[in-house]
Amino acid sequence: MEKAEEIFKEMGTKDLVSYNTLLNIYATLGLTEKAESLFEEMKKQKSLSPDIVSYCVVIVMYMKKRSQSANAKRVYLEMLSKGISDSTLDPSLQQRLRRMTESKKE
């Protein structure tokens, strides 16, 4: 992971693939705070915006922990508000998220 971070920092221009790759590494390793920070950094970029892959990585990261389901719901709703369709999500994940947003509880 340190090598990936080093390469990322040394990159001149970072594209969506480089952000999503590092985001996925953080999420896979359970480094939630680092993933959140990188995701927020992505959203501040003028030259790119998180895509379905970015949102999916973050949502799945949150869905793995029951205590983070409210965050998964928040990110899912944010994704939809940005006009990003959930039609390419895994059908079971899509169903869970839709049920969660229909629920009154967070």
DASUL-V517686 format. One record per residue. N is the residue number from 1. RES is the residue in three letters. PSI is psi as a letter, one per 20 degrees, with the letter a starting at -180 (NA if undefined). BURIAL is I if it has 9 or more other C-alpha atoms within 8 Angstrom, else O. D_LAST is the distance of its C-alpha to the last C-alpha in whole Angstrom. Layout:
n: {N | N}
res: {RES | RES}
psi: {PSI | PSI}
burial: {BURIAL | BURIAL}
d_last: {D_LAST | D_LAST}
//
This chain:
n: {1 | 2 | 3 | 4 | 5 | 6 | 7 | 8 | 9 | 10 | 11 | 12 | 13 | 14 | 15 | 16 | 17 | 18 | 19 | 20 | 21 | 22 | 23 | 24 | 25 | 26 | 27 | 28 | 29 | 30 | 31 | 32 | 33 | 34 | 35 | 36 | 37 | 38 | 39 | 40 | 41 | 42 | 43 | 44 | 45 | 46 | 47 | 48 | 49 | 50 | 51 | 52 | 53 | 54 | 55 | 56 | 57 | 58 | 59 | 60 | 61 | 62 | 63 | 64 | 65 | 66 | 67 | 68 | 69 | 70 | 71 | 72 | 73 | 74 | 75 | 76 | 77 | 78 | 79 | 80 | 81 | 82 | 83 | 84 | 85 | 86 | 87 | 88 | 89 | 90 | 91 | 92 | 93 | 94 | 95 | 96 | 97 | 98 | 99 | 100 | 101 | 102 | 103 | 104 | 105 | 106}
res: {MET | GLU | LYS | ALA | GLU | GLU | ILE | PHE | LYS | GLU | MET | GLY | THR | LYS | ASP | LEU | VAL | SER | TYR | ASN | THR | LEU | LEU | ASN | ILE | TYR | ALA | THR | LEU | GLY | LEU | THR | GLU | LYS | ALA | GLU | SER | LEU | PHE | GLU | GLU | MET | LYS | LYS | GLN | LYS | SER | LEU | SER | PRO | ASP | ILE | VAL | SER | TYR | CYS | VAL | VAL | ILE | VAL | MET | TYR | MET | LYS | LYS | ARG | SER | GLN | SER | ALA | ASN | ALA | LYS | ARG | VAL | TYR | LEU | GLU | MET | LEU | SER | LYS | GLY | ILE | SER | ASP | SER | THR | LEU | ASP | PRO | SER | LEU | GLN | GLN | ARG | LEU | ARG | ARG | MET | THR | GLU | SER | LYS | LYS | GLU}
psi: {h | h | g | g | g | g | g | g | h | i | p | f | p | p | r | h | g | g | g | h | g | h | g | h | g | g | g | h | i | k | m | g | g | g | g | g | g | h | g | h | g | g | h | i | q | h | i | r | q | q | a | h | g | g | g | g | g | g | g | h | g | h | h | i | o | h | i | j | h | h | h | g | g | g | h | g | h | g | g | h | h | i | j | o | q | j | i | i | q | p | h | h | g | g | g | g | g | g | g | g | h | h | q | h | q | NA}
burial: {O | O | O | O | I | O | O | I | O | O | O | O | O | O | O | I | O | I | I | I | O | I | I | I | I | I | I | O | O | O | I | I | O | O | I | I | O | I | I | O | O | I | I | O | O | O | O | I | I | I | O | I | O | I | I | I | I | I | I | I | I | I | I | O | O | O | O | I | I | O | I | I | I | O | I | I | I | O | I | I | O | O | O | I | O | O | O | O | O | O | O | O | O | I | O | O | I | O | O | I | I | O | O | O | O | O}
d_last: {33 | 35 | 37 | 35 | 34 | 37 | 38 | 35 | 36 | 40 | 39 | 40 | 38 | 35 | 34 | 30 | 32 | 32 | 29 | 27 | 29 | 29 | 25 | 25 | 27 | 25 | 22 | 24 | 25 | 22 | 23 | 19 | 21 | 24 | 22 | 19 | 23 | 24 | 22 | 22 | 26 | 26 | 24 | 27 | 29 | 32 | 33 | 30 | 26 | 24 | 24 | 23 | 24 | 22 | 19 | 19 | 20 | 17 | 15 | 16 | 17 | 13 | 13 | 16 | 14 | 11 | 10 | 10 | 7 | 5 | 9 | 10 | 8 | 9 | 13 | 13 | 12 | 15 | 17 | 17 | 18 | 21 | 22 | 22 | 22 | 20 | 23 | 24 | 21 | 22 | 21 | 19 | 17 | 17 | 16 | 13 | 11 | 13 | 11 | 8 | 8 | 10 | 7 | 7 | 4 | 0}
//
